[in-house]
Amino acid sequence: MVKFNMEEHPHRRFNALTGDWVLVSPHRAKRPWQGQVEKGQQTERPQYDEKCYLCPGNERIGGENNPQYTGTYVFTNDFSALLTDTPLGKDGDDELFRAESEQGICKVICFSPRHDLTIPEMTQEAVRGVVDVWQKEYTELGRHDFVNYVQIFENKGAVMGCSNPHPHGQIWSSRSIPVEPMKEQVRQLAYLQKYNRTLLGDYLKKELEKKDRLIYQNENFVVLSPYWAVWPFEAMIVSKRAVADLSLFTDAEKEDLADAYRQLTIRYDNLFEVSFPYSAGIHQAPTDGEDHPEWHFHMHFYPPLLRSATVKKFMVGYEMLATPQRDITPETSASRLRALSDIHFKKATK
């Protein structure tokens, strides 16, 4: 009788953070590939672009001018998805038709004044500046009485909906706790109440023992491909200390978070020797005034590239209508990323 093998046979994996499942089909990764495998075209961008509305000194879409900033620069989004002056209100007269107003603040963070850089090409000092801004904005936005959650995220690359290549991220703060963080809160709280330990603390301890999905680690953070990963080269950065949010980080932890951020994204770029697209975001405790010992800081990375710089993974068909699915296992993805150089390919070829 054939024995079940996770590296050979289709199986489902449970996401302990959200309660969702993912279908893994490792045998499909062995099928012959006759599609594109070429490297992506490298687009050289200038350090300053007079037409870019995020470059220092330039006029933004909303009509205001950026200052001549030299580090990170934060401003309220000129076309925010959420507004501070939205009046409270509801619509719907039964359980099948429900709507309620939403209030919040949306900001943009320019990571660097340089138009031609991305996180993996920035210095450690510059990326540390980004982390410092994250901490400051999370704390300040969370003080508003109508802000109960602060979502920090980055979309990199046109394929992930990024309309401007200038290195930047966003922060959307809202009255309600969004769907994905809420799912994680429910799971983490239930785990804490059952074991009096954080879910990710126990998960991280076991991942460090197994080592199969580790990509990189330093003194305070671990970079890994999660057991339940959906995207081909999905990754998480998890704090070794069970810290609920950015506001509680020490200087050493902020330095190591910047290092982990750089190290992962350098390996992403090196994988197919292209500016690797992804959506990334921080999940941490709500800012609703309550204590949240269940929360354990982590950052998700969802990249779409599958086999080369031009072959992408999309959620279509079965995945949209039934269950997310992946071919290569997280163990294989982690092994490939772990083996890559920590020197950016552009620097290595000079």
N, C-alpha and C positions, 0 to 999 in steps of 0.2 A: 504494500500500500504506500502511495506517495505521501511524504510528510509535508505539511504546509510550510512554505518558506516565504517570508516577508519580502525577500528580494526577487522572488520569481512569480508569485501568485497574486491575483487581484485580492484586495482586502479593504476594509474601511478602518479609518483611524478616528478616534474621538478627540475633539478639541476640549481639553479640560477647562480652558479659559472661558469659552462661550457656550459650550454644550452642543455645538454643531458637529457634524461628521464630514469627512472627506473620503472620496473613493480613490484608492491608489492602484494603478495598473502598471506595475513595473515591466511586465512582459512586452508592453507596447513600445517601450524605449529601445527595444532590440530590433524593431522592424527596419528594413532598409529605408534610408532617407535619400530621396532624389531631388529634394528642393534646394533652396538657396543656402549656401554656407559661407559666402564671401564676407569680408570685413566691411563695416560701414564706412561711408565716406566721412573723412574728418573735415569738419568745417572750421576754418580759422576765423576767429572773431577778433575784432580790435579791442584794446583795453578800454577804450571809450567809444561809444556810439552816439553821435549827435541826435539820432532818431529814437533812441531808447528812452522811454519815459521813467526808467528806474535809475539811469546814470546820474551821477552828481551834477547839479546845476541845471539839469534839463526840466522842461515843463512836463508835468504829469497830465494824464487824460482829463483830470478834473479841473485843470487850469492853474494849479499851484506849482511852484518851482521847488525842486529838491535843493537842499543846501549842498555845499561842497563837502559832503561827508567823506571821512577817511577810514572809517571802520564800518561797523554795522549802522543801519539807519532804519528806524521804525516810523510808520505813519498809518493813520486810519485809512482803510481802503476807500478809494474814491467812489467805488460802486459796490458798497457792502451788501452782502446777502442778508445781514441782520442789522436792525436799526435801534438806537437807544430810545427813540421817542414813540415806538409802536404802542398804541393804547391797549390795555388789557381788554380781552373780549373772547367770546366763544360763539360757535355757530353749530347748528345741528339740534334736532329735537328728539333723537333717539339714539340707541347704541350703534346703529348702522351708519349714521351720518354724524361724524364728530370732527370738529376743528377748533383750534384755539390759537390765539395770537402768540407770536414768539418775539422775544426781545433780545438784543445782544450788541456786541461790538466786534467788528472785524478789522484786523490790522495786517499790514504787510511788513516783512522784515527783509531788507536788502542785506545779504550776508557780507557783501564786499563792494567797494566802489569799482572794482575791476569787472568790466563787462565780459571778459574772456575766461573767467575762472568758474569752477564749481567746487563743491566741498572737498573732493579728493585732491584737488590741485591747490587748495589754500594751505597756508601754514598752520601748524598746531596752535600758535598764538591767535590767529585769525578765527579759527573754528572755536576756540575757547571763548572768544568774544561773542560768538553766536549763542553758545550755551549760557553765558552770563545774561544775555538779553532774554532768552527763554525764561530764566529764573525770575528776572525782574518783571517781565510782562505777566507771567502766571500769577505772581504775588499781587501786583497792582490791579489787574483786571478782576482777580478773585475778591478784592475788597468791595466791589460794587454789590449792593444788596440785591440787584436783579441778575447777577451772574452766578450761576451754580455749576458751570462746567467751562473749562478752558481747553480747547482743542488746538494743539500746535501741530502743524503738518507741513510737508514739502512735496510738491509735484515737480519732478525733474524730467524734462524731455517732452517733446511735442506729442508723442504717443500717449502720454499720461495727462494730456490736457493742459500742459504748460504753454501759455501763449507768448511768453517772453523768456528768452534764454538767459537774461541777466540773473545771476545767482540770488535766489530769494525763496522765502517760505511765507507761510501765513499763520495767523492765529484767529480762530473764530471762537468767541465766548458767547454763551447762551444761557437763557433762563432754565431751559430743560436740559437734562442729561441725555446726550445723543444715544442712538440705538446700540451701537457696538460697545461703547464704554459701559452702558447699563447692563448689557448681557454679561460683561466681565465682572461688574460689581456684584451681581447676583451670585455668580459662581464663586467668586473669591470670598464673599461674606459667608456663604454656606460652608465653605471649607474651613474658614477660621473658626466658626462656631462649633464645628465638629472636632477639629484637631488642635485648636488654639495655636496654629501656625499659619503663615501665609502659604497660599497655593503655589505661588511661583518660587518661594523659598525652598519648599520641598522638591518641586520640579527641578530647580536649578541644581540642588544637591545631587540628584540622581543623574542629571545630564553630565555633571562633572565627573561622576564615577564611570559612566558608560563611555564618554568621550566620542561616540560615533557621530554626533551632530555638532560638535564644537568647531568654530571657525577661528576664533581669536579670543584671548582674554588678557586683562591686565589686573592690577591689584583690586580694582573696585567694580569691574564690569565684565560680563561674559557676552560674546557674540556667538549666536548659534542658529542653526536651521531648525525651527521647532518641529517636534514629532508630528504635529498635525498640519504642517505647511500645505498650502494650496498652490501658491505660485511656484514656478520651477526653481528659482533661487531665492525664495522667501527667507528672511532672517529676522531675528529679534536681538535687541540689545537689552540685557536685564541686569539690574544692579545686584551686586552680591549681598549688600545690606538691604534688609527689608524696609526700604524707605518709601513712604506713601506718595511723595511729590517732590518736585524740583526745589521748593523753598527750603527743604531740609538738608540739601546737599552741602557737604563741606567743600573747601577749595580743592582738595585732593580729588574728590569725587567728580567735581566739574571738569577738572583737567583730564581725568580718565574717561569721562563721557565723551569729551571732544576727541580724545585719542581713538576710542572705539568707533566713533562715527567716521573718522578719517580712514581708519584701517579697513573697515568693511567696504566703504565706497571706493577706495583704491583698488581693492580686489574685484569689485564689480566692474570697474573700468578695464582692469587687466584681463578679465575673463574672455572678452571678445575684442579687446583693444578698440573700444568705442566709449563715448560718453554715455554711460549706462543709465537708461531711464528707470524710474521707480516712483512710487508714492510711498512716503514714509510719514509716520506720526507717532506722537507720544501719548501713551495712556497712563493716567495717574489719578489721584484722588479728586473728587469733585470739590468745588469751592462753596459748598452750601452751608458752611458754618458748623457742620457735624464732624465728629471724629471718624476717621476711616482707617482703622488699623488693618483692615482686610486688604487694602490696596498695596501693591508692590510695583514700583516704578518699572516700566519697560517701554521700548520703542519698536514699532513694527516697520518692516520694509517689504513692500510688495512690488517686485520688478517683473515685467512682462516678457523679457527675452528668454527664448527657449534653447535654440540650437546654434544660433549665430547672431551677429549684429542686426540681421534683417528678418529673422524668423521669430515671431511673437506668439505668445500664448494669450488667448482671449477667452472670456467666459461666454460661451455660446451654447445653443441647443440644450443638451442634457444638463449642463451645469446651471443654466438659467432656469430651467424648468424642474430639475430634480435635485441633484447634489453636485457640489464642486468635485472636480476630478483632476488628477495629475498622473504623469507617466513616470518620470524619474523620481526616485525616492529622496526624501530629505537627507538621508545618509550619503547618497551619491553627490548631491548638491553641495553638502558641507565639505565633503572630501575634496571636491574640485576647487572650492573657494579657499579652503585651508592651505592647499598646496601652492597657491599663487603668491607671487612676490609682493612685498609691502612697499615696493618702489613703483610709482606710477609709470605706466608703459611709455608715456611721452618723455619722461626724464631718463628712463632706461635706454632709450634709443638715441639720445643725444651724445 
